């Protein structure tokens, strides 16, 4: 498998489908993630304030670059209803070259406008017109 890639899968749990969907769309729309999958029906068992809890949640699997992790973490913390949401980056040790190229293109390098190269991103509008 060789060396670790520059990619991560970020795992975030959410209390419901609406929160998970909103976070997923937000991260992809802002070019922080190439893809965000929402998996319903997970149960988290954890200790919180001295009590063992079991809570139904939705799990987000967010695909991005390691360099985007801090921005993803900050965005999740700002938008998430939990005081201490799970935000874990798991290193990707290997990836298909075509998928990796798509991932890089999807998150690009932002300069503040949301578009990877700093220009306004109108690719969705172009796609709708075609």
C-alpha positions in Angstrom: 0.0 0.0 0.0 2.9 2.4 0.4 2.9 5.7 2.2 -0.2 7.4 3.7 -2.0 9.7 1.3 -2.9 13.3 2.0 -6.6 12.3 2.3 -8.8 11.7 5.3 -12.2 10.4 6.1 -13.8 12.6 8.7 -16.4 11.0 11.0 -19.1 13.1 12.5 -22.2 11.9 14.4 -25.4 13.9 14.3 -28.6 13.6 16.3 -31.0 13.4 13.4 -31.3 13.3 9.6 -31.9 17.0 9.2 -28.7 18.0 11.1 -26.7 15.4 9.2 -28.0 16.4 5.8 -27.4 20.1 6.5 -23.8 19.5 7.6 -23.2 17.2 4.6 -24.5 19.8 2.1 -22.7 22.7 3.8 -19.3 21.0 3.7 -19.6 20.0 0.1 -21.0 23.3 -1.0 -18.2 25.1 0.7 -15.6 22.9 -1.0 -14.4 21.6 2.4 -15.4 18.0 1.4 -15.5 16.2 -1.9 -18.3 13.9 -0.6 -20.3 13.3 2.6 -22.2 10.2 3.1 -25.0 10.1 5.7 -25.6 6.7 7.4 -28.7 6.5 9.4 -29.5 4.0 12.2 -26.3 4.0 14.3 -26.4 3.8 18.0 -23.6 5.5 20.0 -22.8 4.1 23.4 -20.6 6.5 25.4 -20.0 7.9 28.9 -21.2 11.5 29.3 -21.0 13.3 32.6 -20.5 10.0 34.5 -23.5 8.2 32.9 -23.4 5.6 30.2 -25.7 6.7 27.4 -27.0 4.9 24.3 -28.2 7.4 21.7 -29.6 6.8 18.1 -27.6 9.0 15.7 -26.6 9.5 12.0 -23.0 9.0 11.0 -21.4 11.3 8.4 -18.4 9.9 6.5 -16.8 13.0 5.0 -14.1 12.6 2.4 -11.5 15.4 2.1 -7.9 16.3 2.3 -5.9 16.4 5.5 -5.2 20.1 5.0 -9.0 20.7 5.1 -9.5 19.0 8.5 -9.2 22.1 10.7 -11.7 24.0 8.5 -14.1 21.1 8.6 -13.7 20.8 12.4 -14.3 24.5 12.9 -17.4 24.5 10.6 -18.9 21.4 12.3 -18.3 22.9 15.7 -20.0 26.2 14.6 -23.0 24.4 13.2 -23.5 21.3 15.3 -26.1 21.2 18.1 -23.9 19.2 20.5 -21.5 20.8 22.9 -18.8 18.3 22.1 -19.5 16.7 18.7 -17.5 13.8 17.4 -15.1 15.0 14.7 -12.4 12.4 13.9 -10.1 12.3 11.0 -9.1 8.9 9.9 -6.1 8.8 7.5 -6.7 7.2 4.1 -3.8 4.9 3.4 -4.5 4.3 -0.3 -6.9 5.6 -3.0 -7.7 4.9 -6.6 -5.9 7.5 -8.7 -9.0 8.7 -10.6 -10.9 9.1 -7.3 -8.0 10.9 -5.8 -7.9 13.3 -8.8 -11.6 14.0 -8.5 -11.3 14.5 -4.7 -8.5 17.1 -5.2 -10.5 18.8 -7.9 -13.6 18.9 -5.7 -12.0 20.6 -2.7 -9.3 22.5 -4.6 -7.6 25.4 -2.9 -10.0 28.1 -1.7 -9.1 31.7 -1.3 -12.2 32.9 0.5 -14.9 32.9 -2.1 -15.8 29.2 -1.8 -14.7 28.4 -5.3 -11.4 26.3 -5.5 -9.5 28.9 -7.4 -10.9 32.0 -5.8 -13.3 32.8 -8.7 -17.0 32.6 -8.2 -18.2 29.0 -8.6 -21.0 28.8 -11.2 -20.4 25.2 -12.3 -23.8 24.2 -10.9 -25.5 26.9 -12.9 -23.6 25.9 -16.0 -24.6 22.3 -15.5 -28.3 23.2 -15.1 -28.2 25.2 -18.4 -26.8 22.3 -20.4 
